[in-house]
Amino acid sequence: MKICLGMVALAAVAFTLPVTAQTNQPTGRGTLRAACSTDAQKLCANAPKGKGQLRSCLQEHQSELSDGCRSALTAPPKG
């Protein structure tokens, strides 16, 4: 019984690893959101929502951004 239970647990872990790996790498706007969330809260908390207002605010504060946020902001958009 212990071997059977161990096999089930091992299989459960093996099947969840690929899903976890895929969700840890944001793409597109998710990349910008992940890289810039702290900077956005600190520098652009009052920026209006929508129509690129947050991105514009971050660009205005580009010299104050973290390196990761600056890179994500200047990277070409992903499909």
PyRosetta script that sets phi, psi and omega in degrees:
from pyrosetta import init, pose_from_sequence

init()
pose = pose_from_sequence("MKICLGMVALAAVAFTLPVTAQTNQPTGRGTLRAACSTDAQKLCANAPKGKGQLRSCLQEHQSELSDGCRSALTAPPKG")
pose.set_psi(1, -39.4)
pose.set_omega(1, -179.7)
pose.set_phi(2, -63.4)
pose.set_psi(2, -38.3)
pose.set_omega(2, -179.8)
pose.set_phi(3, -67.2)
pose.set_psi(3, -42.6)
pose.set_omega(3, 179.8)
pose.set_phi(4, -63.3)
pose.set_psi(4, -43.4)
pose.set_omega(4, 179.2)
pose.set_phi(5, -65.5)
pose.set_psi(5, -39.6)
pose.set_omega(5, 177.8)
pose.set_phi(6, -63.8)
pose.set_psi(6, -39.8)
pose.set_omega(6, 178.8)
pose.set_phi(7, -65.1)
pose.set_psi(7, -39.6)
pose.set_omega(7, 178.6)
pose.set_phi(8, -64.9)
pose.set_psi(8, -44.0)
pose.set_omega(8, 179.1)
pose.set_phi(9, -63.6)
pose.set_psi(9, -43.1)
pose.set_omega(9, 178.8)
pose.set_phi(10, -62.7)
pose.set_psi(10, -42.2)
pose.set_omega(10, 178.9)
pose.set_phi(11, -64.8)
pose.set_psi(11, -39.7)
pose.set_omega(11, 179.4)
pose.set_phi(12, -62.6)
pose.set_psi(12, -43.2)
pose.set_omega(12, 178.5)
pose.set_phi(13, -65.4)
pose.set_psi(13, -43.9)
pose.set_omega(13, -178.4)
pose.set_phi(14, -61.4)
pose.set_psi(14, -36.7)
pose.set_omega(14, -178.8)
pose.set_phi(15, -77.7)
pose.set_psi(15, -23.2)
pose.set_omega(15, -179.4)
pose.set_phi(16, -88.6)
pose.set_psi(16, -20.0)
pose.set_omega(16, -178.7)
pose.set_phi(17, -59.8)
pose.set_psi(17, -48.2)
pose.set_omega(17, 179.4)
pose.set_phi(18, -61.4)
pose.set_psi(18, -36.5)
pose.set_omega(18, 179.2)
pose.set_phi(19, -65.6)
pose.set_psi(19, -43.1)
pose.set_omega(19, 179.7)
pose.set_phi(20, -63.6)
pose.set_psi(20, -43.0)
pose.set_omega(20, -179.1)
pose.set_phi(21, -63.0)
pose.set_psi(21, -37.2)
pose.set_omega(21, -178.8)
pose.set_phi(22, -70.5)
pose.set_psi(22, -34.0)
pose.set_omega(22, -175.6)
pose.set_phi(23, -83.1)
pose.set_psi(23, -9.4)
pose.set_omega(23, -179.2)
pose.set_phi(24, -84.7)
pose.set_psi(24, -5.5)
pose.set_omega(24, -177.9)
pose.set_phi(25, -118.7)
pose.set_psi(25, 94.1)
pose.set_omega(25, -179.4)
pose.set_phi(26, -68.9)
pose.set_psi(26, 154.0)
pose.set_omega(26, 178.5)
pose.set_phi(27, -128.7)
pose.set_psi(27, 158.7)
pose.set_omega(27, 176.8)
pose.set_phi(28, 60.9)
pose.set_psi(28, -130.6)
pose.set_omega(28, -179.1)
pose.set_phi(29, -63.4)
pose.set_psi(29, -27.2)
pose.set_omega(29, 178.4)
pose.set_phi(30, -62.6)
pose.set_psi(30, -34.5)
pose.set_omega(30, 177.9)
pose.set_phi(31, -64.9)
pose.set_psi(31, -47.0)
pose.set_omega(31, 179.2)
pose.set_phi(32, -62.9)
pose.set_psi(32, -43.7)
pose.set_omega(32, -179.6)
pose.set_phi(33, -61.6)
pose.set_psi(33, -44.9)
pose.set_omega(33, -178.9)
pose.set_phi(34, -66.4)
pose.set_psi(34, -39.8)
pose.set_omega(34, -176.3)
pose.set_phi(35, -78.4)
pose.set_psi(35, -26.4)
pose.set_omega(35, -170.4)
pose.set_phi(36, -115.2)
pose.set_psi(36, 6.5)
pose.set_omega(36, -174.0)
pose.set_phi(37, -60.6)
pose.set_psi(37, -42.5)
pose.set_omega(37, -179.9)
pose.set_phi(38, -67.2)
pose.set_psi(38, -44.1)
pose.set_omega(38, 178.9)
pose.set_phi(39, -63.4)
pose.set_psi(39, -40.4)
pose.set_omega(39, -179.7)
pose.set_phi(40, -64.0)
pose.set_psi(40, -41.1)
pose.set_omega(40, 179.0)
pose.set_phi(41, -65.8)
pose.set_psi(41, -38.0)
pose.set_omega(41, -176.8)
pose.set_phi(42, -77.2)
pose.set_psi(42, -42.7)
pose.set_omega(42, -170.8)
pose.set_phi(43, -102.3)
pose.set_psi(43, -25.0)
pose.set_omega(43, -171.2)
pose.set_phi(44, -131.0)
pose.set_psi(44, 32.5)
pose.set_omega(44, -177.5)
pose.set_phi(45, -59.5)
pose.set_psi(45, -29.5)
pose.set_omega(45, -177.4)
pose.set_phi(46, -98.5)
pose.set_psi(46, 7.8)
pose.set_omega(46, 179.9)
pose.set_phi(47, -67.3)
pose.set_psi(47, 135.9)
pose.set_omega(47, 177.6)
pose.set_phi(48, -61.6)
pose.set_psi(48, 149.4)
pose.set_omega(48, -179.9)
pose.set_phi(49, -80.9)
pose.set_psi(49, 143.0)
pose.set_omega(49, 173.3)
pose.set_phi(50, 86.9)
pose.set_psi(50, 168.5)
pose.set_omega(50, 175.9)
pose.set_phi(51, 55.0)
pose.set_psi(51, 32.2)
pose.set_omega(51, 175.6)
pose.set_phi(52, 73.2)
pose.set_psi(52, 14.2)
pose.set_omega(52, -177.5)
pose.set_phi(53, -63.9)
pose.set_psi(53, -39.9)
pose.set_omega(53, 179.7)
pose.set_phi(54, -65.9)
pose.set_psi(54, -44.2)
pose.set_omega(54, 178.0)
pose.set_phi(55, -60.8)
pose.set_psi(55, -41.9)
pose.set_omega(55, 178.5)
pose.set_phi(56, -62.4)
pose.set_psi(56, -42.4)
pose.set_omega(56, 179.0)
pose.set_phi(57, -62.8)
pose.set_psi(57, -45.1)
pose.set_omega(57, 179.1)
pose.set_phi(58, -61.9)
pose.set_psi(58, -39.8)
pose.set_omega(58, 178.2)
pose.set_phi(59, -64.3)
pose.set_psi(59, -36.2)
pose.set_omega(59, 177.5)
pose.set_phi(60, -65.1)
pose.set_psi(60, -28.3)
pose.set_omega(60, -178.4)
pose.set_phi(61, -105.3)
pose.set_psi(61, 23.8)
pose.set_omega(61, -172.6)
pose.set_phi(62, -53.9)
pose.set_psi(62, -36.6)
pose.set_omega(62, -178.5)
pose.set_phi(63, -69.8)
pose.set_psi(63, -16.8)
pose.set_omega(63, -178.0)
pose.set_phi(64, -100.6)
pose.set_psi(64, -3.3)
pose.set_omega(64, -174.2)
pose.set_phi(65, -77.4)
pose.set_psi(65, 156.2)
pose.set_omega(65, 172.5)
pose.set_phi(66, -68.1)
pose.set_psi(66, 160.3)
pose.set_omega(66, -179.0)
pose.set_phi(67, -60.5)
pose.set_psi(67, -41.9)
pose.set_omega(67, -179.5)
pose.set_phi(68, -64.1)
pose.set_psi(68, -41.1)
pose.set_omega(68, 179.0)
pose.set_phi(69, -67.5)
pose.set_psi(69, -44.0)
pose.set_omega(69, 179.5)
pose.set_phi(70, -59.0)
pose.set_psi(70, -43.2)
pose.set_omega(70, 178.7)
pose.set_phi(71, -63.3)
pose.set_psi(71, -44.9)
pose.set_omega(71, 179.8)
pose.set_phi(72, -65.1)
pose.set_psi(72, -35.0)
pose.set_omega(72, -178.3)
pose.set_phi(73, -70.2)
pose.set_psi(73, -35.6)
pose.set_omega(73, -176.8)
pose.set_phi(74, -93.7)
pose.set_psi(74, -7.9)
pose.set_omega(74, 179.6)
pose.set_phi(75, -70.7)
pose.set_psi(75, 146.2)
pose.set_omega(75, 176.9)
pose.set_phi(76, -65.2)
pose.set_psi(76, 146.0)
pose.set_omega(76, -178.5)
pose.set_phi(77, -62.3)
pose.set_psi(77, 143.7)
pose.set_omega(77, 177.7)
pose.set_phi(78, -96.0)
pose.set_psi(78, 128.9)
pose.set_omega(78, 178.6)
pose.set_phi(79, -11.4)
pose.dump_pdb("model.pdb")
